[in-house]
């Protein structure tokens, strides 16, 4: 099985290509930061910290964004937890 970093092509535009399935996805800048962080192996709090720094948002907003994005990834079978 490919490592996550080899499984996906990720473009700055928000386009994500799953090389295993051939499916494509798109996301906004927030999702892009979260997705790249997951691919890099960051833990949940690190993802939250990345969002807070990148977008100058509070902890509560960043936490909600990370949670919602992970649920979305799980619905597409792209993230296990």
C-alpha positions in Angstrom: 0.0 0.0 0.0 1.3 3.4 -0.9 2.2 6.0 1.8 -0.3 8.8 1.9 2.3 11.2 0.5 2.6 8.9 -2.6 -1.2 8.2 -2.9 -2.3 11.8 -3.5 -1.4 14.6 -5.9 -2.2 17.9 -4.1 -2.3 21.1 -6.0 -2.2 24.6 -4.5 -5.6 25.3 -6.2 -7.2 22.8 -3.8 -7.5 20.0 -6.3 -6.6 16.6 -4.8 -6.2 13.5 -6.9 -6.3 10.1 -5.3 -3.9 8.1 -7.5 -5.2 4.7 -6.2 -8.8 5.3 -7.1 -8.5 7.9 -9.8 -11.0 10.1 -8.0 -10.6 13.8 -7.7 -11.6 16.1 -4.9 -11.4 19.8 -4.3 -11.1 21.8 -1.1 -10.8 25.4 0.1 -7.6 26.8 1.6 -8.5 25.7 5.1 -9.1 22.1 3.9 -5.8 22.2 2.0 -3.8 23.1 5.1 -5.6 20.3 7.1 -5.2 17.7 4.3 -1.5 18.5 3.8 -1.0 18.3 7.6 -2.6 14.9 7.7 -0.4 13.7 4.9 2.6 15.0 6.8 1.5 12.9 9.8 0.5 15.8 12.1 -1.7 15.1 15.1 -5.0 16.8 15.6 -3.6 19.6 17.9 -0.8 20.3 15.4 -3.5 20.7 12.7 -5.4 23.1 14.9 -2.2 25.0 15.6 -1.4 25.2 11.8 -4.9 26.7 11.1 -4.6 29.2 13.9 -1.3 30.4 12.6 -2.1 30.4 8.9 -5.5 32.1 9.1 -5.2 33.9 12.5 -8.3 32.3 13.9 -9.1 31.2 17.4 -8.7 27.7 18.9 -12.5 27.0 18.9 -12.9 27.9 15.2 -9.8 25.9 14.2 -10.9 22.9 16.3 -14.3 22.9 14.6 -12.8 23.2 11.1 -10.4 20.3 11.8 -13.2 18.1 13.2 -15.6 18.8 10.3 -12.9 18.2 7.7 -11.9 14.9 9.2 -15.5 13.7 9.3 -15.8 14.7 5.6 -12.6 12.7 4.8 -14.0 9.7 6.6 -17.2 9.9 4.6 -15.1 9.5 1.5 -13.0 6.7 3.1 -9.9 8.9 2.9 -9.1 9.0 6.6 -9.1 6.4 9.4 -9.6 7.2 13.1 
